Amino acid sequence: MAKTYFLTLFLILAASSAYASPVLHIDKPQFDFGTISQDDKAEHVFEIENRGDGELIIEKLTPS
């Protein structure tokens, strides 16, 4: 009886973790620097949050 219980519990946990997925959230995804000179340095920090239950991996970033 105990084996059946633990096997069922294991299968339920394994199935639920298979559907774990990350959810990327950026509160303010755009930022306007306004007018800047060519030699000026422009910098802004975007706060990224994972609101999902899976691991979020950012492999590449591309500026627009």
C-alpha positions as CSV (number, residue, x, y, z in Angstrom):
1,M,0.0,0.0,0.0
2,A,2.8,2.4,0.9
3,K,4.6,1.6,-2.3
4,T,1.6,2.5,-4.4
5,Y,1.1,5.8,-2.5
6,F,4.7,6.9,-3.0
7,L,4.7,5.8,-6.6
8,T,1.5,7.8,-7.2
9,L,3.0,10.9,-5.4
10,F,6.2,10.6,-7.4
11,L,4.3,10.4,-10.7
12,I,2.2,13.5,-9.8
13,L,5.3,15.5,-8.9
14,A,7.2,14.4,-12.0
15,A,4.3,15.3,-14.2
16,S,3.8,18.7,-12.7
17,S,7.5,19.6,-12.9
18,A,7.5,18.7,-16.6
19,Y,5.1,21.6,-17.2
20,A,7.1,24.2,-15.3
21,S,7.9,27.1,-17.5
22,P,9.4,30.6,-17.0
23,V,7.4,33.8,-17.5
24,L,9.4,36.8,-18.4
25,H,8.1,40.1,-17.0
26,I,9.6,43.6,-17.6
27,D,7.6,46.3,-15.9
28,K,8.8,49.1,-18.3
29,P,10.1,47.4,-21.5
30,Q,10.8,50.6,-23.4
31,F,12.9,53.6,-22.5
32,D,13.3,56.9,-24.4
33,F,16.8,58.4,-24.1
34,G,15.6,61.6,-25.9
35,T,18.2,63.4,-27.9
36,I,21.8,62.5,-27.2
37,S,25.1,63.4,-28.9
38,Q,27.1,60.8,-30.8
39,D,29.9,60.8,-28.2
40,D,27.6,60.7,-25.2
41,K,27.3,57.5,-23.2
42,A,23.6,56.3,-22.8
43,E,22.7,53.7,-20.2
44,H,19.5,52.3,-18.7
45,V,18.8,49.4,-16.5
46,F,15.8,47.2,-17.2
47,E,14.5,45.1,-14.3
48,I,13.7,41.6,-15.4
49,E,11.6,39.3,-13.3
50,N,10.8,35.6,-13.7
51,R,7.2,35.2,-12.6
52,G,7.0,31.5,-13.7
53,D,7.9,28.4,-11.9
54,G,10.6,27.2,-14.4
55,E,14.2,28.5,-14.7
56,L,14.5,31.6,-16.9
57,I,17.6,31.5,-19.1
58,I,18.5,34.6,-21.2
59,E,20.8,33.5,-23.9
60,K,21.0,36.5,-26.2
61,L,20.1,40.2,-26.1
62,T,19.8,42.4,-29.1
63,P,19.3,46.2,-29.0
64,S,16.8,47.7,-31.4
